[in-house]
Amino acid sequence: MQISADLKLVVPARFDADGKPVSYLYHTPIPREVYATVFRLLRDTKVNLIGTSARHAFAARGDATLYLREAGAAIAAERGEQADGGATALLGEINRLTMALVPIATGFDMVPVQSAIASGALTADEWADAEAAIVFFTAWVAGTPRQEIASEMKLAASLLNGSTTSLPPMEWIASLRTSTPGAISEG
């Protein structure tokens, strides 16, 4: 996973037989207006993730969507509602803000996640894995004060086996077309 300074994510989604990513998901962070409606859901999810991350970071990032749904159910129960505390709506917004970057002959084609799943360019399981990473990151950094964003972003990246980059995600993806692993330059 690559995280840019403006909190856009590039998440590897499909891997070749050697374990190298061949397709990615590009996620734009939720807008402030959305955060304002789900801040408690994200805060409660983060609390659960922090507790789990302290014990086992892999479980926290792999199960982040489940933690989000669990937090939503607890909020709904506390309010005496049958709803899910906004979890389904937030997951829908995350889906809407995420595009699949599917390899084509000239680079990558950017398509909506559901279109990528329908075409077979992405499986539901690949999306679920990536969605969990996006939920983890969103819960971890959403609402963080601006002066603390850099440190929280680096911490979340390390827990997700990712890294931060100064390149915007689309420039980072574009650089993949010109990078060749193991190439030796003559000079």
Backbone as CSV, one residue per row, in Angstrom:
resi,resn,N_x,N_y,N_z,CA_x,CA_y,CA_z,C_x,C_y,C_z
1,MET,0.847,-1.177,0.000,0.000,0.000,0.000,0.884,1.230,0.000
2,GLN,0.501,2.195,-0.787,1.180,3.484,-0.812,0.184,4.545,-0.349
3,ILE,0.641,5.455,0.482,-0.199,6.521,1.015,0.469,7.848,0.674
4,SER,-0.292,8.724,0.021,0.265,10.031,-0.327,-0.003,11.024,0.801
5,ALA,0.648,12.150,0.740,0.494,13.180,1.766,-0.941,13.679,1.868
6,ASP,-1.700,13.576,0.775,-3.101,14.005,0.829,-4.042,12.844,1.159
7,LEU,-3.478,11.760,1.702,-4.200,10.599,2.226,-4.907,9.763,1.171
8,LYS,-4.483,9.854,-0.066,-5.009,8.963,-1.098,-4.203,7.677,-1.036
9,LEU,-4.891,6.568,-1.250,-4.261,5.265,-1.097,-4.153,4.546,-2.432
10,VAL,-3.094,3.802,-2.607,-2.979,2.829,-3.677,-2.782,1.486,-2.977
11,VAL,-3.764,0.603,-3.147,-3.759,-0.681,-2.455,-3.599,-1.795,-3.485
12,PRO,-2.571,-2.628,-3.368,-2.472,-3.772,-4.278,-3.703,-4.664,-4.109
13,ALA,-4.259,-5.137,-5.241,-5.493,-5.916,-5.164,-5.338,-7.333,-5.705
14,ARG,-4.616,-7.486,-6.791,-4.413,-8.807,-7.399,-2.919,-9.003,-7.590
15,PHE,-2.491,-10.253,-7.365,-1.071,-10.565,-7.407,-0.809,-11.684,-8.417
16,ASP,0.385,-11.668,-9.016,0.742,-12.738,-9.941,1.281,-13.930,-9.150
17,ALA,1.712,-14.967,-9.845,2.189,-16.192,-9.194,3.409,-15.946,-8.314
18,ASP,4.175,-14.885,-8.606,5.356,-14.549,-7.803,5.037,-13.633,-6.630
19,GLY,3.748,-13.294,-6.473,3.343,-12.416,-5.377,3.489,-10.944,-5.666
20,LYS,3.725,-10.595,-6.928,3.860,-9.181,-7.296,2.492,-8.628,-7.684
21,PRO,2.171,-7.406,-7.241,0.869,-6.831,-7.590,0.743,-6.606,-9.102
22,VAL,-0.440,-6.936,-9.624,-0.704,-6.688,-11.043,-1.892,-5.744,-11.239
23,SER,-2.697,-5.572,-10.206,-3.760,-4.567,-10.253,-3.870,-3.932,-8.869
24,TYR,-4.446,-2.743,-8.859,-4.473,-1.934,-7.643,-5.852,-1.308,-7.462
25,LEU,-6.064,-0.786,-6.283,-7.237,0.032,-5.999,-6.747,1.412,-5.593
26,TYR,-7.411,2.420,-6.107,-7.068,3.811,-5.828,-8.218,4.386,-5.014
27,HIS,-7.911,4.799,-3.805,-8.961,5.275,-2.890,-8.731,6.726,-2.492
28,THR,-9.776,7.510,-2.643,-9.793,8.903,-2.193,-10.435,8.920,-0.809
29,PRO,-9.885,9.648,0.159,-10.445,9.641,1.506,-11.868,10.198,1.566
30,ILE,-12.580,9.772,2.605,-13.950,10.261,2.766,-13.931,11.767,3.022
31,PRO,-14.915,12.474,2.490,-14.974,13.928,2.720,-15.302,14.249,4.178
32,ARG,-14.968,15.442,4.596,-15.246,15.904,5.961,-16.722,15.788,6.327
33,GLU,-17.596,16.071,5.348,-19.029,15.999,5.614,-19.450,14.571,5.970
34,VAL,-18.861,13.600,5.302,-19.164,12.196,5.614,-18.592,11.858,6.984
35,TYR,-17.352,12.276,7.225,-16.742,12.013,8.533,-17.626,12.549,9.658
36,ALA,-18.183,13.728,9.461,-19.026,14.339,10.501,-20.236,13.479,10.839
37,THR,-20.727,12.697,9.891,-21.901,11.856,10.165,-21.536,10.495,10.751
38,VAL,-20.270,10.071,10.608,-19.875,8.739,11.080,-18.679,8.772,12.040
39,PHE,-18.391,9.933,12.607,-17.186,10.050,13.437,-17.199,9.078,14.605
40,ARG,-18.332,8.876,15.225,-18.377,7.963,16.378,-18.136,6.528,15.923
41,LEU,-18.720,6.161,14.815,-18.506,4.823,14.266,-17.022,4.598,13.995
42,LEU,-16.366,5.566,13.383,-14.940,5.439,13.100,-14.105,5.463,14.379
43,ARG,-14.477,6.311,15.316,-13.742,6.372,16.591,-13.833,5.045,17.328
44,ASP,-15.053,4.484,17.405,-15.229,3.208,18.101,-14.499,2.073,17.384
45,THR,-14.496,2.122,16.067,-13.751,1.124,15.295,-12.264,1.247,15.590
46,LYS,-11.750,2.475,15.625,-10.326,2.690,15.905,-9.957,2.172,17.292
47,VAL,-10.791,2.407,18.269,-10.514,1.912,19.621,-10.354,0.396,19.596
48,ASN,-11.261,-0.291,18.884,-11.161,-1.749,18.790,-9.920,-2.175,18.015
49,LEU,-9.588,-1.433,16.959,-8.397,-1.755,16.174,-7.126,-1.561,16.979
50,ILE,-7.077,-0.507,17.776,-5.890,-0.255,18.603,-5.684,-1.406,19.577
51,GLY,-6.761,-1.832,20.215,-6.665,-2.953,21.154,-6.191,-4.225,20.478
52,THR,-6.701,-4.497,19.310,-6.306,-5.696,18.579,-4.910,-5.550,18.008
53,SER,-4.580,-4.370,17.493,-3.252,-4.147,16.914,-2.159,-4.353,17.944
54,ALA,-2.451,-3.991,19.182,-1.453,-4.175,20.230,-1.139,-5.660,20.409
55,ARG,-2.127,-6.505,20.159,-1.933,-7.944,20.299,-1.527,-8.621,18.997
56,HIS,-2.165,-8.213,17.898,-1.909,-8.891,16.635,-2.329,-7.998,15.472
57,ALA,-1.387,-7.276,14.907,-1.676,-6.289,13.870,-2.339,-6.914,12.649
58,PHE,-1.939,-8.123,12.262,-2.526,-8.739,11.071,-4.022,-8.951,11.243
59,ALA,-4.443,-9.418,12.416,-5.867,-9.638,12.657,-6.631,-8.326,12.575
60,ALA,-6.056,-7.270,13.112,-6.730,-5.972,13.093,-6.944,-5.486,11.665
61,ARG,-5.913,-5.541,10.855,-6.086,-5.021,9.499,-6.937,-5.943,8.649
62,GLY,-6.875,-7.235,8.850,-7.676,-8.174,8.073,-9.149,-8.154,8.439
63,ASP,-9.427,-7.818,9.676,-10.803,-7.839,10.166,-11.392,-6.450,10.363
64,ALA,-10.777,-5.432,9.818,-11.222,-4.053,10.056,-12.678,-3.836,9.655
65,THR,-13.114,-4.430,8.552,-14.502,-4.269,8.131,-15.441,-4.890,9.156
66,LEU,-15.047,-6.019,9.710,-15.863,-6.673,10.751,-15.911,-5.813,12.018
67,TYR,-14.785,-5.212,12.375,-14.772,-4.313,13.529,-15.676,-3.105,13.300
68,LEU,-15.685,-2.588,12.071,-16.563,-1.476,11.731,-18.024,-1.887,11.887
69,ARG,-18.386,-3.040,11.351,-19.775,-3.524,11.461,-20.156,-3.775,12.927
70,GLU,-19.214,-4.316,13.686,-19.458,-4.570,15.109,-19.691,-3.256,15.864
71,ALA,-18.876,-2.259,15.584,-19.045,-0.948,16.231,-20.384,-0.341,15.838
72,GLY,-20.761,-0.481,14.572,-22.053,0.035,14.120,-23.215,-0.650,14.817
73,ALA,-23.124,-1.962,14.980,-24.187,-2.714,15.670,-24.288,-2.278,17.127
74,ALA,-23.157,-2.038,17.771,-23.170,-1.594,19.174,-23.806,-0.210,19.302
75,ILE,-23.490,0.680,18.369,-24.083,2.021,18.389,-25.586,1.929,18.189
76,ALA,-26.022,1.113,17.243,-27.455,0.951,16.977,-28.169,0.361,18.194
77,ALA,-27.572,-0.640,18.820,-28.182,-1.267,19.997,-28.300,-0.271,21.143
78,GLU,-27.268,0.532,21.323,-27.286,1.556,22.369,-28.424,2.549,22.155
79,ARG,-28.699,2.841,20.895,-29.773,3.777,20.546,-31.143,3.106,20.455
80,GLY,-31.168,1.788,20.598,-32.426,1.058,20.485,-32.925,0.968,19.050
81,GLU,-31.982,1.009,18.096,-32.338,0.954,16.677,-32.020,-0.424,16.109
82,GLN,-32.688,-0.748,15.033,-32.413,-1.993,14.323,-31.317,-1.801,13.269
83,ALA,-30.980,-0.578,12.977,-30.011,-0.266,11.925,-28.612,-0.709,12.335
84,ASP,-27.644,-0.373,11.518,-26.266,-0.803,11.765,-25.344,0.341,12.154
85,GLY,-25.878,1.424,12.639,-25.061,2.542,13.103,-24.309,3.260,11.999
86,GLY,-24.737,3.102,10.765,-24.098,3.784,9.644,-23.016,2.989,8.945
87,ALA,-22.765,1.748,9.389,-21.680,0.950,8.798,-21.918,0.678,7.317
88,THR,-23.121,0.275,6.947,-23.401,-0.026,5.539,-23.257,1.217,4.676
89,ALA,-23.740,2.340,5.158,-23.618,3.591,4.386,-22.153,3.981,4.221
90,LEU,-21.355,3.849,5.272,-19.934,4.188,5.177,-19.216,3.246,4.214
91,LEU,-19.519,1.962,4.276,-18.888,1.021,3.348,-19.288,1.325,1.903
92,GLY,-20.512,1.760,1.706,-20.939,2.182,0.371,-20.164,3.394,-0.111
93,GLU,-19.913,4.336,0.790,-19.138,5.530,0.437,-17.688,5.160,0.131
94,ILE,-17.120,4.251,0.907,-15.754,3.786,0.642,-15.693,3.128,-0.733
95,ASN,-16.682,2.319,-1.049,-16.743,1.675,-2.362,-16.822,2.732,-3.460
96,ARG,-17.664,3.733,-3.267,-17.852,4.789,-4.263,-16.559,5.579,-4.495
97,LEU,-15.776,5.753,-3.446,-14.547,6.544,-3.523,-13.324,5.729,-3.951
98,THR,-13.534,4.473,-4.318,-12.437,3.587,-4.697,-12.608,3.150,-6.146
99,MET,-11.532,3.246,-6.887,-11.521,2.815,-8.287,-10.491,1.696,-8.452
100,ALA,-10.821,0.731,-9.302,-9.884,-0.342,-9.606,-8.969,0.121,-10.735
101,LEU,-7.690,-0.125,-10.578,-6.695,0.153,-11.615,-6.323,-1.194,-12.222
102,VAL,-6.889,-1.464,-13.384,-6.763,-2.758,-14.039,-5.728,-2.653,-15.160
103,PRO,-4.785,-3.598,-15.225,-3.751,-3.502,-16.261,-4.325,-3.671,-17.667
104,ILE,-3.853,-2.825,-18.569,-4.151,-2.928,-19.997,-2.828,-2.746,-20.731
105,ALA,-2.833,-2.918,-22.019,-1.584,-2.863,-22.805,-0.813,-1.560,-22.628
106,THR,-1.509,-0.453,-22.450,-0.841,0.849,-22.357,-0.653,1.349,-20.931
107,GLY,-0.948,0.542,-19.934,-0.807,0.975,-18.540,-1.920,0.412,-17.673
108,PHE,-2.784,1.293,-17.195,-3.886,0.877,-16.332,-5.156,1.587,-16.744
109,ASP,-6.272,0.865,-16.666,-7.585,1.442,-16.898,-8.227,1.622,-15.523
110,MET,-8.860,2.748,-15.298,-9.491,3.036,-14.012,-10.995,2.794,-14.151
111,VAL,-11.518,1.813,-13.367,-12.933,1.467,-13.436,-13.501,1.353,-12.026
112,PRO,-14.826,1.556,-11.860,-15.428,1.375,-10.542,-15.223,-0.057,-10.035
113,VAL,-15.130,-0.213,-8.737,-14.886,-1.516,-8.119,-15.912,-2.547,-8.584
114,GLN,-17.189,-2.203,-8.538,-18.219,-3.178,-8.907,-18.105,-3.591,-10.373
115,SER,-17.694,-2.682,-11.245,-17.473,-3.028,-12.657,-16.289,-3.980,-12.783
116,ALA,-15.251,-3.748,-12.009,-14.078,-4.630,-12.039,-14.447,-6.027,-11.555
117,ILE,-15.290,-6.106,-10.532,-15.739,-7.416,-10.034,-16.606,-8.099,-11.087
118,ALA,-17.542,-7.358,-11.669,-18.441,-7.924,-12.683,-17.680,-8.442,-13.895
119,SER,-16.586,-7.769,-14.271,-15.817,-8.178,-15.448,-14.802,-9.275,-15.143
120,GLY,-14.604,-9.581,-13.860,-13.615,-10.585,-13.485,-12.218,-10.024,-13.292
121,ALA,-12.058,-8.716,-13.447,-10.749,-8.090,-13.247,-10.374,-8.046,-11.766
122,LEU,-11.365,-8.246,-10.919,-11.187,-8.235,-9.467,-12.207,-9.215,-8.894
123,THR,-11.807,-10.025,-7.921,-12.768,-10.932,-7.290,-13.361,-10.268,-6.049
124,ALA,-14.469,-10.791,-5.592,-15.093,-10.276,-4.370,-14.135,-10.437,-3.182
125,ASP,-13.381,-11.517,-3.152,-12.421,-11.732,-2.061,-11.276,-10.724,-2.120
126,GLU,-10.792,-10.434,-3.328,-9.735,-9.427,-3.464,-10.244,-8.067,-2.988
127,TRP,-11.482,-7.745,-3.337,-12.067,-6.482,-2.876,-12.210,-6.480,-1.360
128,ALA,-12.675,-7.594,-0.779,-12.861,-7.655,0.673,-11.543,-7.425,1.409
129,ASP,-10.463,-8.009,0.904,-9.148,-7.806,1.532,-8.727,-6.341,1.451
130,ALA,-8.871,-5.763,0.272,-8.485,-4.355,0.087,-9.404,-3.429,0.869
131,GLU,-10.693,-3.736,0.878,-11.652,-2.917,1.623,-11.283,-2.888,3.107
132,ALA,-10.880,-4.030,3.645,-10.479,-4.080,5.056,-9.288,-3.159,5.312
133,ALA,-8.324,-3.139,4.402,-7.167,-2.243,4.557,-7.610,-0.783,4.496
134,ILE,-8.539,-0.472,3.586,-9.038,0.900,3.463,-9.827,1.297,4.704
135,VAL,-10.653,0.398,5.216,-11.405,0.675,6.449,-10.432,0.906,7.602
136,PHE,-9.423,0.054,7.713,-8.427,0.213,8.772,-7.807,1.598,8.702
137,PHE,-7.317,1.959,7.516,-6.670,3.250,7.359,-7.635,4.398,7.645
138,THR,-8.859,4.295,7.141,-9.854,5.353,7.337,-10.155,5.533,8.821
139,ALA,-10.387,4.431,9.519,-10.678,4.524,10.954,-9.473,5.065,11.714
140,TRP,-8.278,4.701,11.265,-7.068,5.103,11.988,-6.780,6.589,11.851
141,VAL,-6.941,7.153,10.648,-6.515,8.537,10.450,-7.642,9.561,10.330
142,ALA,-8.847,9.132,10.009,-9.947,10.101,9.869,-10.144,10.848,11.181
143,GLY,-10.251,12.127,11.085,-10.462,12.950,12.268,-9.205,13.307,13.025
144,THR,-8.060,12.830,12.562,-6.799,13.173,13.218,-6.492,14.644,12.969
145,PRO,-6.118,15.374,13.999,-5.745,16.783,13.786,-4.607,16.896,12.770
146,ARG,-4.647,17.913,11.956,-3.679,18.115,10.873,-2.230,18.031,11.344
147,GLN,-1.926,18.566,12.505,-0.544,18.556,12.981,-0.057,17.147,13.345
148,GLU,-0.983,16.197,13.498,-0.605,14.825,13.844,-0.758,13.848,12.683
149,ILE,-1.255,14.330,11.542,-1.539,13.446,10.402,-0.310,12.674,9.952
150,ALA,0.819,13.324,9.810,2.014,12.655,9.285,2.410,11.459,10.149
151,SER,2.423,11.639,11.459,2.830,10.524,12.325,1.781,9.414,12.339
152,GLU,0.504,9.760,12.356,-0.550,8.746,12.333,-0.556,7.991,11.006
153,MET,-0.301,8.719,9.921,-0.252,8.110,8.598,0.891,7.094,8.533
154,LYS,2.050,7.438,9.056,3.192,6.522,9.046,2.928,5.302,9.924
155,LEU,2.287,5.511,11.062,1.964,4.388,11.937,0.981,3.445,11.250
156,ALA,-0.072,3.998,10.672,-1.056,3.167,9.969,-0.393,2.427,8.809
157,ALA,0.464,3.106,8.068,1.159,2.467,6.945,1.999,1.293,7.434
158,SER,2.694,1.470,8.550,3.532,0.380,9.057,2.675,-0.806,9.492
159,LEU,1.514,-0.546,10.098,0.624,-1.631,10.506,0.009,-2.350,9.310
160,LEU,-0.073,-1.657,8.174,-0.638,-2.239,6.953,0.438,-2.766,6.004
161,ASN,1.678,-2.844,6.486,2.803,-3.242,5.633,2.883,-2.363,4.395
162,GLY,2.612,-1.090,4.571,2.655,-0.139,3.476,3.728,0.891,3.711
163,SER,3.671,1.942,2.938,4.631,3.020,3.103,4.008,4.326,2.657
164,THR,4.651,5.395,3.046,4.198,6.710,2.608,5.063,7.123,1.426
165,THR,4.544,8.017,0.624,5.273,8.476,-0.545,4.991,9.951,-0.762
166,SER,5.932,10.628,-1.370,5.703,12.029,-1.702,4.989,12.152,-3.046
167,LEU,4.962,11.066,-3.813,4.265,11.087,-5.101,2.764,10.938,-4.910
168,PRO,1.976,11.712,-5.625,0.541,11.435,-5.626,0.315,10.036,-6.208
169,PRO,-0.724,9.315,-5.762,-0.924,7.932,-6.196,-0.917,7.722,-7.705
170,MET,-1.538,8.608,-8.467,-1.573,8.394,-9.909,-0.182,8.534,-10.528
171,GLU,0.642,9.419,-9.993,2.022,9.528,-10.476,2.819,8.294,-10.073
172,TRP,2.539,7.763,-8.877,3.208,6.551,-8.430,2.858,5.392,-9.357
173,ILE,1.589,5.240,-9.687,1.162,4.187,-10.608,1.818,4.395,-11.972
174,ALA,1.851,5.621,-12.444,2.475,5.903,-13.742,3.948,5.491,-13.725
175,SER,4.594,5.619,-12.586,6.008,5.249,-12.500,6.209,3.749,-12.647
176,LEU,5.184,2.961,-12.387,5.306,1.513,-12.546,5.563,1.131,-13.998
177,ARG,5.010,1.889,-14.919,5.173,1.601,-16.342,6.613,1.798,-16.791
178,THR,7.343,2.679,-16.114,8.709,2.940,-16.541,9.743,2.235,-15.669
179,SER,9.297,1.626,-14.573,10.218,0.909,-13.706,10.355,-0.532,-14.186
180,THR,11.565,-1.029,-14.208,11.796,-2.422,-14.549,12.669,-3.029,-13.479
181,PRO,12.125,-3.975,-12.705,12.904,-4.570,-11.637,14.176,-5.239,-12.187
182,GLY,15.250,-4.996,-11.533,16.492,-5.632,-11.881,17.177,-5.072,-13.120
183,ALA,16.656,-4.011,-13.682,17.284,-3.436,-14.880,18.617,-2.802,-14.498
184,ILE,19.594,-3.002,-15.356,20.913,-2.446,-15.116,21.126,-1.332,-16.117
185,SER,21.494,-0.185,-15.620,21.753,0.922,-16.535,23.220,0.916,-16.912
186,GLU,23.458,1.260,-18.151,24.849,1.324,-18.623,25.266,2.773,-18.649
187,GLY,26.427,3.052,-18.232,26.787,4.448,-18.221,28.191,4.754,-18.354
